[in-house]
Amino acid sequence: MGTVTTTRRGNAASASLLRRLAAGTALGLIFAGGPAAAGQAEMNSLAGAARAAAAPAARSSQIAQSDRSGQIAQSGDLRAFDISAQPLADALTAFGRQAGLQVTLDAGIVEGLAAPALAGTMAPEEALRRLLSGSGITWHFPDDKTVALEKVAADNGTVVLDPLQIEATAPAPATATIGTLPEVYAGGQVARGGNVGVLGNQDIMDTPFSITSYTEQTIRTQQAETIADVVENDPGVRSGYGFGNFQEVFVIRGFPLSGEDIAIDGLYGNAPREIVAMEMFERVEVFKGANAFLNGAAPGSSGVGGAINLVPKRAGDDPLTRVTGSYAQDTRFGGHVDFSRRFGRDDMFGLRVNAAIRDGETAIDNEERYTHLGSVAFDFRGDDTRATLDIGSQRHRIDQGRPVVFVEAASVPDAPDASDNYARSFSYSEMTDTFVQAKIEHDILDNLTAYAAVGLRYMEEEGDFSSVTVTDSDTGDGTSGRLYVPREDTNKSGQLGLRGEVETGPVLHRFNVGLSALRTTNNNAYIFGADSATNLYDPVDAPLPATLFAAGDLGNPPKVSQATLQSVFASDTLAFFDERVLLTLGLRGQKVLVDEFDRTSGDKTAAYDESAVTPVVGIVVKPTPELSLYANRIEGLAQGPSAPAAAVNAGEIFPPFKSTQYEVGAKLDLGAFGVGLAFYQLTQPSGITDPATNLFDVDGEQRNRGIELTVFGEPVEGLRLLGGATLNDAILTDTEEGTNDGNDAVGVPRYQANLGVEWDLPFLDRATVSGRVVHTGTQFLDEANSLKVPSWTRFDLGARLTRKIGKQDVAFILNVENVADLDYWASAQGGYLTQGQPLTAKFSVSMDF
């Protein structure tokens, strides 16, 4: 907290610098009136009060600038510093806050300079020496509360501006998660960290796991409509559809993650089940690897290879009113309003409202998609209490959506033309999801925070689905039937815990204990219709087929299943040697209870009550501030199977599946450019039936070994990179009678690579061009590896331009996906084919009021 008096060069670069200085400490700027005076450059004052020294009562105050002079006294007190590699201006802001010192400087001397990461306990002068190493900037202490920075040579001819006052609310404590969203990395496309389950928000250099957090800038500039659009940037993730429906399914490290298992703000059960619209979220956080301890068992029993967490939009410090109009091929128009304000004493209350609608025909022939959503996000920032409340509702309708393709032939058919549609005209899907989620944190002590979260979601869904089964790959002949399903889901979830910090001698402990619970109830009915002939390349339409059989009341779907997931967890992250070594230990005890019911009588037909303990061990070692080495052993957990009716032990229920992951890796943070490298092994058991005894048992196994390389940031000013490559050796190690041992796992590409490039045109102000290449290697559609899906490479292009029209900024954005209109099978996940999207142009115009 403090006041800044500044002398600065009268140019746009200096104005940009001051905005960054303010944003880096979540401060708001209040410009004092009066004319600017020209002359010799004066020294500026950038105030930062140490969070640890700030009393709660002083968390929000305005400090007037005082003209300090007196004896030179440099503080010899030791202070704990944790400053990431970033622009020097932002690093000095963090230094002032953590050192409890005012930092005075001429803003121009730090323009364009970067500071290395700094962590550990040391004297403020030593910390300053490390931050300014090689910068050509010197310093002295005019008094015991101020440090002055200056270049050796004076710079004349500068413009002196009037004083600025900065008013701020002190940051949340280290034990908080609300209000601690990791800052954006250089280039703005990803963040410096993200949510690591019960461990909270962490910097990428401090966590022994692999995580990438895609920002609101990426979502908006790429015109991403769903999660699948966002993760197109990730070399470790590929997308497809669900089994016979339009649910987005993601393959992470070779294992599927379904829509039921997406989290919102760290809590399962509240995200829409099939498709999630992006307008209400500001970040998509992708966690790669097993995560049962961190997030608990997923309600949909997927997510063994990774997790996705969605961060709702929150009100920023600056008011926002943004209106966007959009168009996408062929005739799909949309509108979006994003409104944000803070109010109350010290802006302690925040409100963010989003409303969006899209409707029209897509680039796929005769496929129409309609989406509308509304969301409201409240937040409260008190002295020792923080809270959020999110309310959202979205409706999707897809008419004649292009379905997945099953293959019962000797080879994989060639992909049809990219825009072809082989859906039956009667097919559709309609989904309505509404959720409410609340979180609260209270600081019991300066180093102890209690937290709680609760969520509720209700979903109604119905659809007539008609997937194609190809029986002759050469001709494309096959069949298509009908499945009609009305469905209702009700989910309730909650979490309660304590998070704290305590020192024991030279070791700092960050501990976390708590419990969580989730209950999901599924009601559904169905109709199966008769198959009729069709052709993949020359589709044959047909009227609604005759009903073969049906179950349940279609108008009032009966309860089919109810699942309850309960867990208790505890963890401790031990920090050694000035936090250069971080060791995380944790245990989570989990219980899975599932009841199944007959659709006609309502009687309970099966009950499942099993428990498991999932541990975690992770370590981070930082040989230098720029390099982080890590390793982890962690497990995944999914509901165990029941023996099928044809087995001699039909109905036998098996304990939850435990998957085991070992991972080692390294992360390099050069301030403006980052690189990650991970080596992993992940094994997942599976159930198989012994043909000799007809006994079903959990004897199968899939083993995935891989290497992941990620790159991100802005290595050169105005040039941004985002992408990487993945090698995944996914092998079936134990199969029925060993028949397929050593074969590639179904739907797991051996190679994946992405590279996105953005370039700010030096000859055209506020203009950017972009390009992206996505490559996916061959996949297999069956365990015998007789059905091989070809590799594919797709290219995307984009451009954006921002101009001032009147007093408003207006952004024009154009993206063209699959510019070559490539015909390809995007995914073989699940043992069926999902076709890639055709050439699709998207254009939008946004105006900020």
PERA-V72800 format. One record per residue. N is the residue number from 1. OMEGA is omega in whole degrees, -180 to 180 (* if undefined). BURIAL is + if it has 16 or more other ideal C-beta (glycine too) atoms within 10 Angstrom, else -. D_FIRST is the distance of its C-alpha to the first C-alpha in whole Angstrom. Layout:
<<N;OMEGA;BURIAL;D_FIRST> <N;OMEGA;BURIAL;D_FIRST>>
This chain:
<<1;178;+;0> <2;-180;+;4> <3;-179;+;7> <4;168;+;10> <5;-167;+;13> <6;165;+;16> <7;-174;+;20> <8;178;+;21> <9;-178;+;24> <10;177;-;26> <11;-175;-;26> <12;-179;-;26> <13;179;-;24> <14;177;+;22> <15;178;-;21> <16;-180;-;21> <17;-179;+;19> <18;177;+;16> <19;180;-;16> <20;179;+;16> <21;180;+;13> <22;-177;+;11> <23;-177;+;13> <24;179;+;13> <25;-180;+;9> <26;-178;+;10> <27;174;+;8> <28;-176;+;11> <29;175;+;12> <30;-175;-;13> <31;176;-;16> <32;-176;-;17> <33;178;-;21> <34;-177;-;24> <35;176;-;26> <36;178;-;25> <37;180;-;26> <38;177;-;28> <39;-179;-;29> <40;-179;-;28> <41;176;+;24> <42;176;+;21> <43;180;+;19> <44;176;+;15> <45;177;+;12> <46;-172;+;9> <47;174;+;6> <48;178;+;5> <49;-178;+;5> <50;-179;+;9> <51;-177;+;9> <52;-177;-;13> <53;-176;-;11> <54;176;+;9> <55;-179;-;12> <56;-177;-;13> <57;-178;-;13> <58;-175;-;9> <59;179;+;8> <60;-179;+;8> <61;179;-;7> <62;-176;-;7> <63;179;+;7> <64;180;-;10> <65;174;+;11> <66;180;-;14> <67;-173;-;17> <68;172;-;17> <69;179;-;20> <70;-176;-;22> <71;178;-;24> <72;-179;-;23> <73;178;-;21> <74;-174;-;20> <75;175;+;19> <76;179;-;22> <77;177;-;20> <78;179;-;20> <79;176;+;18> <80;-180;+;18> <81;174;+;17> <82;-175;-;18> <83;-179;+;17> <84;173;+;20> <85;-173;+;22> <86;175;+;21> <87;-174;+;20> <88;179;+;19> <89;180;+;16> <90;180;+;15> <91;179;+;16> <92;175;+;14> <93;179;+;10> <94;179;+;11> <95;-179;+;12> <96;180;+;10> <97;-175;+;8> <98;-180;+;11> <99;-177;+;12> <100;-177;+;10> <101;168;+;10> <102;180;+;10> <103;179;+;12> <104;-178;+;14> <105;168;+;17> <106;-171;+;19> <107;-176;+;18> <108;-174;+;22> <109;179;+;23> <110;-178;+;21> <111;176;+;23> <112;-179;-;25> <113;179;+;24> <114;178;+;23> <115;177;+;22> <116;174;+;24> <117;-179;+;23> <118;179;+;21> <119;176;+;22> <120;179;+;23> <121;-176;-;22> <122;175;+;22> <123;180;-;21> <124;-179;+;18> <125;178;+;20> <126;178;+;23> <127;180;+;20> <128;179;+;19> <129;-180;-;23> <130;-180;+;24> <131;-174;+;21> <132;-178;+;22> <133;177;-;26> <134;-177;-;28> <135;-176;-;26> <136;-179;-;28> <137;176;+;24> <138;-178;-;24> <139;170;+;22> <140;-176;-;22> <141;177;+;19> <142;176;+;20> <143;-173;-;18> <144;179;-;17> <145;-172;-;13> <146;171;+;14> <147;-176;+;16> <148;180;+;18> <149;179;+;19> <150;172;+;22> <151;179;+;26> <152;-179;-;29> <153;178;-;30> <154;179;-;29> <155;-177;-;29> <156;175;-;30> <157;-180;-;31> <158;179;+;27> <159;180;-;26> <160;179;+;23> <161;179;+;21> <162;-177;-;19> <163;173;+;16> <164;173;+;13> <165;180;+;10> <166;179;+;7> <167;-173;+;7> <168;168;+;6> <169;-178;+;7> <170;-179;+;7> <171;176;-;10> <172;-180;+;13> <173;-178;+;15> <174;-179;+;17> <175;-178;+;20> <176;169;+;19> <177;176;+;21> <178;-180;+;20> <179;-180;+;17> <180;180;+;17> <181;-179;+;20> <182;-177;+;20> <183;180;+;19> <184;178;+;22> <185;179;+;24> <186;-178;+;25> <187;172;+;27> <188;-175;+;26> <189;178;+;29> <190;179;+;28> <191;-179;+;25> <192;-180;+;24> <193;-179;+;25> <194;-178;+;26> <195;178;+;27> <196;178;+;29> <197;-177;+;31> <198;177;+;30> <199;176;+;28> <200;179;+;25> <201;-179;+;23> <202;172;+;24> <203;-178;+;24> <204;-178;+;27> <205;-177;+;27> <206;-176;+;27> <207;-179;+;29> <208;-178;+;33> <209;180;+;34> <210;-178;+;34> <211;175;+;32> <212;-177;+;31> <213;-180;+;29> <214;-169;+;30> <215;177;+;27> <216;177;+;28> <217;179;-;28> <218;-179;+;31> <219;-174;+;33> <220;-175;+;32> <221;176;+;34> <222;179;+;37> <223;-180;+;37> <224;180;+;38> <225;-177;+;39> <226;179;+;39> <227;-179;+;38> <228;178;+;41> <229;-178;+;40> <230;-176;+;37> <231;169;+;38> <232;179;+;41> <233;-169;+;38> <234;-180;+;39> <235;-179;+;41> <236;-175;+;42> <237;171;+;42> <238;-172;+;45> <239;173;+;46> <240;177;+;49> <241;176;+;50> <242;-176;+;51> <243;176;-;55> <244;178;+;56> <245;-176;+;53> <246;176;+;50> <247;175;+;48> <248;179;+;46> <249;-175;+;46> <250;178;+;44> <251;-179;+;46> <252;-176;+;43> <253;174;+;45> <254;-180;+;48> <255;-175;+;47> <256;171;+;47> <257;-177;+;44> <258;-178;+;45> <259;178;+;43> <260;-171;+;43> <261;171;+;41> <262;180;+;38> <263;171;+;35> <264;179;+;32> <265;176;+;29> <266;-176;+;30> <267;177;+;33> <268;167;+;37> <269;-172;+;39> <270;-179;+;37> <271;174;+;38> <272;-169;+;41> <273;-171;+;44> <274;-177;+;45> <275;-180;+;43> <276;176;+;39> <277;-170;+;38> <278;-172;+;35> <279;-178;+;34> <280;-175;+;32> <281;-179;+;30> <282;176;+;27> <283;172;+;28> <284;-175;+;31> <285;-178;+;31> <286;177;+;34> <287;-179;+;35> <288;177;+;38> <289;177;+;40> <290;-170;+;41> <291;-176;+;38> <292;178;+;40> <293;-173;+;38> <294;-173;+;35> <295;-174;+;36> <296;178;+;39> <297;-179;+;42> <298;-176;+;42> <299;180;+;44> <300;178;+;46> <301;173;+;47> <302;176;+;46> <303;179;+;43> <304;-176;+;44> <305;-180;+;43> <306;-177;+;40> <307;175;+;37> <308;177;+;35> <309;180;+;32> <310;-179;+;31> <311;180;+;28> <312;176;+;28> <313;177;+;26> <314;177;+;22> <315;176;+;21> <316;-180;-;18> <317;180;+;15> <318;177;-;18> <319;179;-;21> <320;168;-;24> <321;-176;-;28> <322;178;+;30> <323;-177;-;34> <324;170;+;36> <325;-174;-;40> <326;176;+;41> <327;175;+;45> <328;179;+;46> <329;-2;+;50> <330;-178;+;53> <331;-176;-;52> <332;-178;+;48> <333;-179;-;46> <334;176;+;43> <335;-176;-;40> <336;175;+;36> <337;180;-;34> <338;-173;+;30> <339;-177;+;28> <340;176;+;24> <341;169;+;22> <342;-177;+;19> <343;-178;-;19> <344;179;-;19> <345;-179;-;16> <346;179;+;13> <347;-175;+;15> <348;179;+;16> <349;178;+;19> <350;179;+;20> <351;175;-;24> <352;-178;+;26> <353;176;+;29> <354;175;+;32> <355;-177;+;35> <356;176;+;38> <357;174;+;42> <358;-178;+;44> <359;175;-;48> <360;-178;-;51> <361;179;+;53> <362;179;+;51> <363;174;+;53> <364;-176;+;55> <365;173;+;58> <366;177;+;59> <367;179;+;55> <368;180;+;53> <369;178;+;50> <370;179;-;48> <371;164;+;44> <372;-178;+;42> <373;172;+;39> <374;179;+;36> <375;176;+;33> <376;179;+;30> <377;175;+;27> <378;170;+;25> <379;-178;+;22> <380;179;+;20> <381;179;+;16> <382;-179;+;16> <383;-179;+;14> <384;-180;+;17> <385;178;-;19> <386;-178;+;19> <387;175;+;22> <388;174;+;24> <389;-179;-;28> <390;177;+;30> <391;-178;+;33> <392;176;+;35> <393;177;+;39> <394;178;+;41> <395;175;+;44> <396;169;+;46> <397;179;+;50> <398;177;+;52> <399;180;+;55> <400;178;+;58> <401;-179;+;55> <402;-172;+;56> <403;171;+;57> <404;-176;+;57> <405;174;+;60> <406;-176;+;62> <407;172;+;65> <408;-176;-;68> <409;-175;+;70> <410;-179;-;71> <411;179;-;68> <412;180;+;65> <413;173;+;65> <414;178;-;64> <415;176;+;61> <416;174;+;62> <417;-172;-;61> <418;-177;+;57> <419;-180;+;57> <420;179;+;60> <421;-179;+;60> <422;178;+;62> <423;172;+;61> <424;-173;+;64> <425;-180;-;63> <426;-173;+;63> <427;178;+;60> <428;173;+;56> <429;179;+;53> <430;-174;+;51> <431;176;+;48> <432;-179;+;46> <433;175;+;43> <434;-180;+;40> <435;173;+;37> <436;-179;+;35> <437;-179;+;32> <438;177;+;29> <439;177;+;27> <440;175;+;25> <441;177;+;23> <442;180;-;22> <443;177;+;20> <444;174;-;23> <445;178;-;21> <446;-177;+;18> <447;-180;+;20> <448;-177;+;23> <449;172;+;23> <450;-178;+;26> <451;178;+;26> <452;177;-;29> <453;178;+;30> <454;-179;+;33> <455;178;+;35> <456;179;+;38> <457;175;+;40> <458;-177;-;44> <459;171;+;46> <460;-175;+;49> <461;171;+;51> <462;-179;+;54> <463;170;+;56> <464;-174;+;59> <465;-177;+;59> <466;180;+;62> <467;-179;+;61> <468;171;+;64> <469;-178;+;66> <470;179;+;67> <471;177;-;71> <472;-174;-;72> <473;-180;+;69> <474;-178;-;72> <475;-175;-;73> <476;-180;+;69> <477;179;+;72> <478;-179;+;70> <479;177;+;69> <480;-177;+;67> <481;-179;+;67> <482;169;+;65> <483;177;+;62> <484;-177;+;61> <485;164;+;58> <486;-173;+;56> <487;174;+;53> <488;176;+;51> <489;171;+;48> <490;-179;+;46> <491;173;+;43> <492;-177;+;41> <493;179;+;38> <494;180;+;36> <495;-178;+;33> <496;-179;-;32> <497;176;+;30> <498;177;-;28> <499;-176;+;26> <500;176;+;24> <501;177;+;24> <502;178;-;26> <503;173;-;27> <504;-175;-;30> <505;-178;-;31> <506;-174;-;30> <507;174;-;30> <508;179;+;27> <509;170;-;28> <510;-173;+;26> <511;-177;+;29> <512;176;+;29> <513;180;+;32> <514;178;+;34> <515;179;-;36> <516;179;+;37> <517;177;+;40> <518;175;+;41> <519;178;+;44> <520;180;+;46> <521;-178;+;49> <522;173;+;51> <523;176;+;54> <524;172;+;56> <525;-180;+;60> <526;171;+;62> <527;170;+;65> <528;179;+;66> <529;-177;+;68> <530;176;-;71> <531;172;+;71> <532;-174;+;72> <533;173;-;73> <534;179;+;70> <535;-177;+;69> <536;-176;+;66> <537;179;-;67> <538;-171;-;69> <539;177;+;68> <540;178;-;70> <541;-179;-;69> <542;176;+;70> <543;180;-;70> <544;-174;-;68> <545;178;+;70> <546;180;-;72> <547;174;-;71> <548;174;-;72> <549;-177;-;70> <550;179;-;67> <551;177;-;65> <552;179;+;63> <553;-176;-;63> <554;-179;-;62> <555;180;-;60> <556;-172;-;59> <557;-179;+;58> <558;176;+;58> <559;-178;+;56> <560;-179;+;57> <561;174;+;54> <562;-177;+;51> <563;177;+;49> <564;178;+;47> <565;-179;+;44> <566;178;+;43> <567;173;+;41> <568;-175;-;39> <569;177;+;37> <570;179;+;35> <571;177;+;33> <572;173;-;32> <573;-177;+;30> <574;-179;+;30> <575;-179;+;28> <576;170;-;30> <577;180;-;30> <578;177;+;26> <579;173;+;26> <580;175;+;29> <581;-180;-;31> <582;-179;+;30> <583;-180;+;33> <584;177;+;33> <585;-180;-;36> <586;175;+;37> <587;173;-;39> <588;173;+;40> <589;-172;-;43> <590;179;+;44> <591;-179;+;47> <592;179;+;48> <593;-179;-;51> <594;174;+;53> <595;178;+;55> <596;-172;+;58> <597;177;+;60> <598;-177;-;63> <599;-176;+;62> <600;-175;-;66> <601;-175;-;66> <602;-180;-;62> <603;176;-;64> <604;-178;-;61> <605;179;-;63> <606;178;-;61> <607;-176;-;58> <608;-179;+;55> <609;-176;-;54> <610;-179;-;52> <611;177;-;50> <612;175;+;48> <613;-179;-;45> <614;-180;+;43> <615;172;-;41> <616;171;+;39> <617;179;-;38> <618;180;+;36> <619;175;+;35> <620;176;+;32> <621;-178;+;33> <622;178;+;31> <623;175;-;33> <624;179;-;30> <625;-177;+;27> <626;-173;+;29> <627;178;-;31> <628;175;+;31> <629;-176;-;35> <630;175;+;35> <631;176;-;38> <632;165;+;39> <633;-175;-;42> <634;-176;+;41> <635;169;+;43> <636;-178;+;44> <637;177;+;46> <638;179;+;48> <639;180;+;50> <640;-176;+;54> <641;169;+;57> <642;180;+;60> <643;-178;+;63> <644;-175;-;65> <645;-177;-;68> <646;-178;-;70> <647;180;+;70> <648;177;-;72> <649;-178;-;68> <650;178;-;67> <651;179;-;64> <652;-177;-;63> <653;-177;-;60> <654;179;+;58> <655;179;-;54> <656;174;+;51> <657;172;+;51> <658;174;+;49> <659;-177;+;48> <660;179;+;47> <661;169;+;45> <662;-177;+;44> <663;170;+;42> <664;-178;-;40> <665;179;+;38> <666;178;-;36> <667;-179;+;33> <668;-179;-;32> <669;-179;+;29> <670;178;+;29> <671;179;+;25> <672;-176;+;27> <673;-178;+;30> <674;178;+;31> <675;175;-;34> <676;178;+;35> <677;-177;-;39> <678;172;+;40> <679;-175;-;43> <680;168;+;44> <681;-176;-;47> <682;179;+;47> <683;-179;+;50> <684;176;+;51> <685;178;+;54> <686;-180;-;57> <687;176;+;60> <688;179;+;63> <689;178;+;67> <690;-177;-;69> <691;-179;-;72> <692;-177;-;75> <693;-176;-;74> <694;180;-;72> <695;178;-;69> <696;180;+;66> <697;178;+;63> <698;-177;-;60> <699;-178;-;61> <700;179;+;60> <701;171;+;57> <702;-180;+;55> <703;179;+;53> <704;173;+;50> <705;-175;+;49> <706;174;+;47> <707;180;-;45> <708;175;+;42> <709;178;+;40> <710;176;+;37> <711;-178;+;35> <712;175;+;32> <713;-175;+;30> <714;-176;+;30> <715;176;-;32> <716;-178;-;33> <717;180;-;31> <718;179;-;32> <719;-176;-;34> <720;178;+;33> <721;177;+;35> <722;179;+;35> <723;-178;+;38> <724;-178;+;40> <725;179;+;43> <726;170;+;45> <727;-176;+;48> <728;178;+;49> <729;-176;-;52> <730;-171;+;53> <731;171;+;56> <732;-175;+;58> <733;178;-;59> <734;180;+;61> <735;-178;+;63> <736;-178;-;66> <737;179;-;69> <738;-174;-;67> <739;-176;-;68> <740;178;+;65> <741;179;-;64> <742;178;-;62> <743;176;+;61> <744;176;+;58> <745;-178;+;56> <746;171;+;56> <747;-180;+;54> <748;179;+;52> <749;175;+;52> <750;-176;+;52> <751;173;-;50> <752;179;+;47> <753;176;+;45> <754;169;+;43> <755;175;+;41> <756;-179;+;39> <757;172;-;38> <758;-179;+;36> <759;175;-;37> <760;-174;+;35> <761;-178;-;38> <762;-177;-;37> <763;-180;-;40> <764;-174;-;38> <765;176;-;35> <766;176;-;33> <767;-177;+;36> <768;171;+;36> <769;-176;+;39> <770;176;+;39> <771;179;-;42> <772;174;+;42> <773;180;-;45> <774;180;+;46> <775;177;+;49> <776;-179;+;50> <777;-179;+;53> <778;177;-;56> <779;175;+;56> <780;-175;+;59> <781;-178;+;60> <782;-178;+;62> <783;179;+;62> <784;-179;-;65> <785;177;-;63> <786;-179;-;66> <787;-174;+;64> <788;179;-;62> <789;-175;+;59> <790;173;-;59> <791;179;-;56> <792;178;+;54> <793;-176;-;51> <794;179;+;50> <795;176;-;48> <796;177;+;45> <797;179;-;44> <798;176;+;41> <799;176;-;40> <800;-176;+;37> <801;178;+;36> <802;-180;-;34> <803;176;-;35> <804;176;-;33> <805;-170;-;36> <806;177;-;35> <807;-175;-;31> <808;171;-;31> <809;179;-;31> <810;-179;-;34> <811;177;+;34> <812;-175;-;38> <813;177;+;38> <814;174;+;41> <815;176;+;42> <816;-179;+;46> <817;-179;+;46> <818;-173;+;49> <819;179;-;50> <820;-178;-;54> <821;-177;-;55> <822;173;+;55> <823;-177;+;57> <824;171;+;56> <825;-175;+;56> <826;-172;+;52> <827;171;+;52> <828;179;+;55> <829;177;+;53> <830;-178;+;55> <831;176;-;58> <832;-172;+;58> <833;170;+;57> <834;-178;+;54> <835;178;+;55> <836;-178;+;52> <837;178;+;51> <838;173;+;53> <839;-178;+;51> <840;176;+;49> <841;178;-;47> <842;180;+;44> <843;179;-;43> <844;175;+;40> <845;-180;-;38> <846;177;+;34> <847;177;-;33> <848;180;+;29> <849;*;-;29>>
